[in-house]
């Protein structure tokens, strides 16, 4: 669906995106992660044909984004939600969708049906006659998303779709994005919300001008050399904490071995978390906690996507 090879964009002497190569398949939700200035928005704009490409190539649904004559065809295949929604304040929600539906040459009957569908699915029906300028930020974001989808494009490019939204509105947008995947749309999302990317993205690419790593969140976590184990307990008692601390400091504890020197330990009222090489002496820690009288409720192991992201970005700093 989206094929990118060596895609590069320069602004004067500044390289915003450097040699990006990636394939994004039909019906895939792909997240672009990276710090501010990493080139995420620039990538979205190049794929949408909104700005030119310095070098390299990219095709969207077989359309070459570097071909200036292909602009009208590309706009029919792609829906774009920019970070700044840019709505016409005097137009109501329904008028906004009607206007952009006309720009996409939708027939009147199809246009009316599509507008009603989007207003209902994004909980905008009750505000359909409200001028955009009078809508809250969350409602404007949902209207901008509906605008991007009015022509039912196979590819959707979203720049921070849930930025600064309250949890309820963000959840509505996330659920809608999952529904898009179910219906076979290809979605590319720029986001700083790593827990959101882990929840809805099939794969993510970590970008810092260059593409540092790409893969499914679970695969990226598994590929890291370090990991964490968290033990949930009915209560963290002093004997339990002392037993865990002995292991983390290199003492033998239960006589069956110990965690590596330097392993970090943090504790709360109902859990302890040790950072250690993945798969190393987890059983020793659990055994020590149980022998110290701890009543274990859960054991979970592995890095979060946030941990992986920070490690990869810091390695390339």
N, C-alpha and C positions, 0 to 999 in steps of 0.2 A: 504493500500500500504506500509506504514512504521509504524511499531509498536515498541515502545520503553518502557521498563519497568525497572525502577531502574538502569539505565545505569550509570556506574561509571568508572572513569579513574583516577588513581593515577600515579604520577611520583615521586617515592621515597616517601617522607613525604608530598608532595604537592598534594592536591586534585584538579584536573583540572575540572572535571565534577562530580557532586555529586547527584546520585539518580534521573537522568532525566527520566521522564515518560511522554509520549505524543503519540498521534495517529495522523497520517497525511494521508489524504484520497487520492483516485485516482483523478487526475486532479486538485489538490490543489497546490497553490503557498503559501509556508509557510516561513515566515521570522524569522530568529534568530537574535535578537537584544541584545546588551550588550556591556559594556565597554571592552577595551583591557584586555586580560587575563581572560575573563569571561568563556571561555571554548567552544566558538562557533566553532573555527577551529578544536579543538579536537573532537567535536561532529561529524562534517563532516567527519573527517578521520576515526572515528570508524564506521560510517554508510557505508562508502565506503570499509571497510575492510582493510584499509591501516595501521592501528595500532590496537593493541589488546585491549580488554576490561578487566578491573580489576574485575568488577562484574556487575550483571544485565544481561539483554537480549535485543536484538533488531533483528527484521526481516525486510527485504526489499523484497517486492514481495514474501513473504513466505520463503525467504532464511535466515537462521540464520547467522548473521554476525560473531558470535563467533566460527562457525564451519570452521576450517582451510581448510578442504577438499572442502568447498563450494566456495573458492576463484575464480576459473575460471568462475563458473556460475554467481557469484555476479558481476564480472567485465562486463559480458555481459548484465546485467540488469541496470547498473548504469553508468552515465557519470559524470565525475568530472572536475570541473574547479578550480584548486588551486589558491591561492593568487599570487604565483610566477608562471608564465606561463610555464617556463622550456621547451622552444622549441629548436629543433635542428637547429642551426643557418645556416648550410650549405644546409638544405633542403628548397626547395621552398614551397609556400603555398599549391600547389597541391600535391607535393611530400609528405608533412607532412601528409595530409589527406589520401593519398594512403597508406603510411606506417602504420598508425594506423588502417586503414580499414583492412589491411592484418592481423594485430595482432588480430583483432576481427573476422577473418575468413570470411569476406564478399566475396561473389562470385564476379569475375571480373566485370560482367555487372552491378550488384547491386552497387558495390563499385564506379564505374565510374559515375553512375547516381546520387548517393548520394553526391559525391564530387562536381559535377557540381551544384547540388541543393544548397548545403551549401555555395559555393563560390558566387553564385548569391544572395542568400537571405541575406548574411552578407556583401554584397558590397565588395567582395574580388576578383571578377572575373578579373578585370584589373590588379591585382597584383598576379595572380596565379603562375607566373613564377619567382617571386621575392624571393630571399633567405630570410628566416625568420629574419636573423640578420639585414637585411636592412630595415625591416618594422618599422613604427612608433609604439609607445606604444599602441595606440588605435587599430591599425591594428593587432598587436600581440595578443591583448586581444580578438579581434574577431576571429582570427585564433585559439586561444586556446579554445574558445567556440565551434567553428566548430569541432575541434578535439574531444571534449567531446561528441559531438552529432553524430559523423560519423556513429555509429552503431544504431542510432535511439533508444536510451534506454528509457524505460518507466519512469525511475527516473533520475533526474538531480540534482547534488549537486554542488552549486556554492559558492565559497568563495570570497566575495567582487568583484562581476563581473563588477562593474562600478567604482571601486576605481581609482582615479587620471585620469579619462578620461574627455575629454572636453565635453561640453553639447551636441554637435551634435552626437558624438560617443556613449555617455551614452544613449541618446534617442533611437538610433538604437538598442542597446542591450536590453533596456527595452521593446521596441516594439516586439522584437524577443521572449522575455520571455513570454509576454502576448500571443503571438501566440502559444507557446508551451502549455500553459494552455488550449487554445482553442482546441488544437489537443489531449488533454487528458493526457499529461505528468504531472507527479508529480514533483514539483520543490521546493527545499529547498535552501534558500539564506541566507548567512551571510552578513550583511550590517551595516554600520554606517550611511547610508543616510536614515534618518527617513521619509523624504517626499517621497522618492522612495518606501520605504516599504508600506507607507500608500496608495500609488497610485496603486501598482500592487499586493500586498499580500492579499490573502483571510483571513489569520490569521497570527498573529505574536506571538512569545514566547519571553519574556524578561528573559534573562539568566544572572545570576551572580554566576557561579559555580552551583548553584541550579536554577531550573526554578521558577521564581518569579511570573509570570503571563502569561496566554495564552488566546488569543481570537481574534476576528475580531477587526481591528482598531476602527471601530465605536462603538463596544460594550465596548472596554476598555475606550474610551473617556467618554461614558455615565456612566460608573461605578464609575468614580472619584467623590469625594465629592465637589470639587471645580470646577469652570468654569469661562469662560471669555465671556463678551459680547462686541462686537465691533460695533459701529455705524458709518457708512459712511455718510459724509456730503458734500454738495457742498462747504462749507467753514466752518472752525472752527473759530467762532468769539469770542471775549472776553466775551460777555454775555452768550453764549452757554457754554464756558468753566467754567465760574463762577457758572452757574447753576449746572453743573455736579459736580463741586468741592464741592458745598454745600451739595449735596446728599451724596457724598462719605465721607464727614467729619461728617455726621450724622445730618446735619440740615434738617428741614422739607421741604424746597424748595417749592414745589407746594401744600403743605398741604395734600397730599395724602399718606404720609409715606416717608420713606427714605431708602437708602441702608445701609447695616450693617456697623457698625463702623470698620474702618481699611481697607475698600475696596480700592484697589489701582486704580489709574487713570493715564493713559498716553495719550498724544495727539499728533497728527500730523497736517498737514495743512488741511487734508480732513477726518480725523477720530478721534474718541476718543475710548479708550478701558478701561473698568473697570473690575477688577477681583473681583468676588463675588460668593457666593454659587449659584450653578446652579439653575435657575428658580426663584431666589429671586429678586423682585423689578425691573426686567428688564423694565416692563411697566412704572414704576415711572421714570426711567432714560430717556426713550424715550419721555415721556410726558414733562418732565422738559426741555429737549433739544428743543422740538417743541415750547413750550411756550416762550422760550428765543429767538425765531426767527430762529432756526436751520432748514435747509431744508434737511431732512433725505433722503439718497439714498439707503442705505442698513442697515440691522441689522443681525448680525450673532452671534451665541452663542455656546460656548463649548470649550473644551480644544483641542489643537493640539496633534497629537501623540507624538511630542517632549515633550510637557508639561507632558503628562501622563508618558512617559518613564523616564524623570528626576525625577518625584515625586516617582515612584515606586523604582527606583534604589537608590535614596537618603534615602528612608524609610528603606532600607535593608542594608545601609552602616554601 
